[in-house]
Amino acid sequence: MSYLSKEKDLQNMVNSGQLMEAFEKYYADNVTLVEATGDKFEGKNEARKHEEEFLGKVQEFHGAGINKITSNEDEGTTMSEVWMEVTFKGMDAPVKMEQVAVKKWEGDHVVHERFYYNA
């Protein structure tokens, strides 16, 4: 399976509400996540906690999609431009969030991911 195919499957899982299932399937135990703010989450347990904290702030999920997606198969790198619309707890109006995620893969797992968005 190509890295592009893995990235498409991961994004489709996230977009269908299976964020944590995608995380468990595709992220390595030694993964590092880097937010646009510069905050780093090292190791799968710390990264999982970060993802669960985000999901805990969401009251309602309205939709998500992929704008662009690409890969460099020789370097094991994928990039996705994605969007998600959610209503956060305590807010009345939905928020559309957009970001670019750059992932470094080793085999079947993401070992590094950096997010770019307007923080």
C-alpha positions as CSV (number, residue, x, y, z in Angstrom):
1,M,0.0,0.0,0.0
2,S,1.4,3.4,-1.0
3,Y,1.9,6.2,1.5
4,L,-0.7,8.2,-0.5
5,S,-3.2,5.3,-0.1
6,K,-2.5,5.2,3.6
7,E,-2.9,9.0,3.9
8,K,-6.2,8.9,2.0
9,D,-7.5,6.0,4.2
10,L,-6.4,7.9,7.4
11,Q,-8.1,11.1,6.3
12,N,-11.3,9.3,5.2
13,M,-11.5,7.6,8.7
14,V,-11.1,11.0,10.4
15,N,-13.7,12.6,8.1
16,S,-16.2,9.9,9.0
17,G,-15.8,10.5,12.7
18,Q,-13.2,7.7,13.4
19,L,-10.3,10.0,14.5
20,M,-9.2,7.8,17.4
21,E,-9.5,4.6,15.3
22,A,-7.3,6.2,12.6
23,F,-4.9,7.3,15.3
24,E,-4.6,3.8,16.8
25,K,-4.2,2.2,13.3
26,Y,-1.7,4.6,11.8
27,Y,0.4,6.3,14.5
28,A,3.7,4.8,15.8
29,D,4.4,4.4,19.4
30,N,7.3,6.9,19.0
31,V,5.3,9.5,17.1
32,T,5.9,13.2,17.6
33,L,3.1,15.7,16.9
34,V,3.9,19.4,16.5
35,E,1.1,21.9,16.6
36,A,1.3,25.2,14.7
37,T,1.8,26.9,18.1
38,G,5.1,24.9,18.5
39,D,3.7,22.7,21.2
40,K,5.1,19.1,20.9
41,F,3.5,15.9,22.0
42,E,6.0,13.0,22.1
43,G,5.1,9.4,22.2
44,K,1.8,7.8,21.3
45,N,0.4,8.1,24.9
46,E,1.0,11.8,25.1
47,A,-0.3,12.4,21.5
48,R,-3.4,10.3,22.2
49,K,-4.2,12.4,25.3
50,H,-3.8,15.5,23.2
51,E,-6.3,14.2,20.6
52,E,-8.7,13.1,23.2
53,E,-8.6,16.6,24.8
54,F,-9.5,18.1,21.5
55,L,-12.4,15.7,21.0
56,G,-13.6,16.5,24.5
57,K,-14.1,20.1,23.5
58,V,-16.3,19.3,20.6
59,Q,-20.1,19.4,21.1
60,E,-21.1,18.6,17.6
61,F,-19.3,17.5,14.4
62,H,-20.8,19.0,11.2
63,G,-18.4,17.7,8.5
64,A,-14.9,17.5,7.2
65,G,-13.1,17.1,3.9
66,I,-9.9,17.0,2.0
67,N,-8.9,19.9,-0.2
68,K,-5.6,18.6,-1.5
69,I,-3.5,15.5,-0.7
70,T,-0.1,14.4,-2.0
71,S,2.9,12.2,-1.2
72,N,6.6,11.8,-1.8
73,E,6.8,8.0,-1.9
74,D,10.6,7.9,-2.0
75,E,10.8,10.0,1.2
76,G,7.8,8.5,3.0
77,T,6.1,11.9,3.3
78,T,2.5,12.9,2.9
79,M,0.8,16.3,3.0
80,S,-2.9,17.0,3.3
81,E,-4.9,20.2,3.2
82,V,-8.0,19.5,5.2
83,W,-11.0,21.2,6.8
84,M,-13.4,20.4,9.7
85,E,-16.5,22.1,10.9
86,V,-17.5,21.7,14.5
87,T,-19.4,23.4,17.3
88,F,-17.3,23.6,20.4
89,K,-18.9,23.2,23.8
90,G,-20.2,26.5,25.1
91,M,-20.5,28.0,21.7
92,D,-23.6,28.6,19.6
93,A,-22.1,28.9,16.1
94,P,-20.1,26.3,14.2
95,V,-16.4,26.9,13.4
96,K,-14.7,25.9,10.2
97,M,-11.1,25.0,10.8
98,E,-8.5,24.5,8.0
99,Q,-5.0,23.1,8.3
100,V,-2.2,21.5,6.4
101,A,-0.7,18.3,8.0
102,V,2.8,17.1,6.9
103,K,3.5,13.5,8.0
104,K,6.7,11.4,8.0
105,W,6.0,7.7,7.7
106,E,8.1,4.6,8.5
107,G,6.4,1.5,7.1
108,D,2.7,1.6,8.0
109,H,3.0,4.2,10.7
110,V,3.3,8.0,11.1
111,V,6.4,8.9,13.2
112,H,6.2,12.6,12.9
113,E,3.3,15.0,12.1
114,R,3.4,18.8,11.9
115,F,0.3,21.0,11.6
116,Y,0.1,24.3,9.9
117,Y,-2.9,26.6,10.6
118,N,-3.7,30.0,11.8
119,A,-3.2,29.6,15.5
